[in-house]
Amino acid sequence: MSYKTSQIELNVPNKVLGVSVSSITGKTIWPHANGSADRWYSGGSSPKNYQWTIVFSVTSQAHGSHLTRKDREFNGLDVAVGDWIAGATDGKCLKIISVSAKSSSSVTCVVEDVARYNTFKSNTGLGIFGTGSAVVFTLNESGHPMLDPLPSGIVSSDFYANVNSRFQYLNPQLNYLLEKTAHGFSIGDVIAVSDTGDFVKANAALVSKSFGVVVENGPGPNAFMVSPNNRIIDFVPAIPGSAGDFIYADTDGDLTTSDTGKIMFLKIANAVETSTTGSAINPTIPDGTVVKFNGASHTFNGAGFSSTLAETVSQINGLSGTNITADTSPAPTTVTSSASGTAYGLVGGYTTFSAILNGGSGNTTVTFTTNAAGQSAYGIAVAIPEDMATDINAASIPNLTATFTSSELTLTEANGNAINIFNNSNDVNGNPFVGSSNVSGLPSFTSASTGNKLKLTRTDGGPIDIFDSTGNFENNAGIFSVHNGMFPLAMNVEQGIRSASVTVVSDISSRNSLSPTTGDQAYVIDNGVGEWALYLYDGSSWTKVSDQDSANTDAQTLTYNVTAPISGFGNSQNYDLGNVSPGGKIQSVSVEVHTAFTGGSQEATMEVGTTVDTDFLHGQDDNDPGSAGGYITNPEYVWPSSNTDELEVNFRINHYGATAGNATVKVTYI
């Protein structure tokens, strides 16, 4: 999930909670290497966690607003997914990605070192602060930390500077983190959202729905960062339509997907629902309990002295204006290992071994190869609960997840199905996964659970705020306020006459009647000679960019790959990347050095421009061929539409006889 804007409500103060962290337990080690020398990932020489489970107590924050969940107070029940927590001494910041338990005074949650910022900042790879004082806070719509008022007497003198600096580095609004499985994007690619809602590389058909340029093709293979063309908003729940739709201003002031000629937004991503499931099985709520759900007050009143689960669901669904839907959810099946009867007197085995797991979705073979935690704890190649959980979760068994402590492994089947485990291959000493002298401490069969729990859902991705002054509802149902979803994402589109990518008019006279702004286009059905023509408004006049006689369609990216050694005379070589037509705008130039250039008489240099002015788009100081990595500039240069010749883009490399090296140059334009 992307970062979440929180500070958008008038007369609602910043949530800045002083907390005391009492427990920190490693949860997940980052599984993807950032290059072969990455020592901190799961396969590196010194693997480090990037996610942790933490427990902290909360000191309530008094304020003067009546518009918060509880009048004039923030407390532990207001801590939500998407909030951040920073150590009071060192200012290390981590994002809260899930909350498993909370009360007004205590919270248990999972936190993440986003993009492993802290990991790579520390020479030991430690990505989290220590136990003790910390601060929970939110980000505003610009991606900046909101730290007023800071809890008094708990933070160091450089706390604010460290926290503020963290969000200046890869500011989340300017470097927007998105996800797509195995996206394959490269730095400099222009990204659009397709009509089916997928993130794709922009092409001629989708250039009107492009929303940014890739500035980082990570972290990992399934995430990427874009520099957006305009501000991305995530706080409007009522954005209609689906990802890939243009959203228009309606004549009554609402938003609509119907073309009214005034585009307001491009919808980039659909909402991710907010949901929470209680911990209590078949809960009942005492009659007379008063609870506010998203501001709507309700008094529970069952058929007897309390409301059953079915009655609770019915009563919540009968409320208006909450955007909350109540339902029942099967109680999950859970089993936790025991060291009793294990081969080594603890949960663990010598890698490699395997087992077959079935949680109701069919048999899945899990091979246990991970032993990073075991190596760290015992100095030998053994898999302990943390390692086993890593391999089980990596198998992606539907509805079956594994968690761990230092000594126990727990399996949870979310739908309440029975859990069957079968041996497949023993560890190196011949000990099986389950059964006599096993290595897992788990039984071979766990029966299905019985009963149901209360589930609350908000499909538009907004918060589910619960205020229960007595605690009867929250304690009996085991359910609390939550915001683990995301409002839909949309990008502002500058005002103009836009109708999708163009406005269609019948003739030149109709075009001249429009009230355009810079960048608007008009498709003229008859340009005066019985042919169509497409015009671009530059802020003062219309310029024809193509017509029916045009047979030339520009590509959107010019690409060239160069590998050393490079043939030819001298120490330099020029390459013709391609041409840009009059009126074309060069958005970005990227150089991705796959293999550093070495072996030359001096360091290689690269530049992009023309044969006359070789570096006017991208100079030698904008890249470093001697170091593998990605380098990007955004010249935003427009080849004047008044020119009669096309712009010939030239790539020049001064290789100085380099014997090795490989790089790809991309020039992206519209």
Helices and strands as residue ranges (DSSP letters): E 17-29, E 49-59, E 61-62, E 73-74, G 76-78, E 84-87, E 93-102, E 106-112, G 114-116, H 117-121, E 132-139, E 145-146, H 159-168, E 176-179, E 190-193, E 199-201, G 207-209, E 210-216, E 223-228, E 232-233, E 246-249, E 255-256, E 263-269, E 274-277, E 285-286, E 290-293, E 296-299, E 306-307, H 309-317, E 325-330, E 333-336, E 349-350, E 353-358, E 364-368, H 372-378, E 382-383, H 385-394, E 400-404, E 409-413, E 419-425, E 445-446, E 452-458, E 466-468, H 472-477, E 489-492, E 503-507, H 508-512, E 521-526, E 533-537, E 542-547, E 557-564, E 572-580, E 585-598, E 605-609, G 620-622, E 629-633, E 637-638, E 647-654, E 660-669
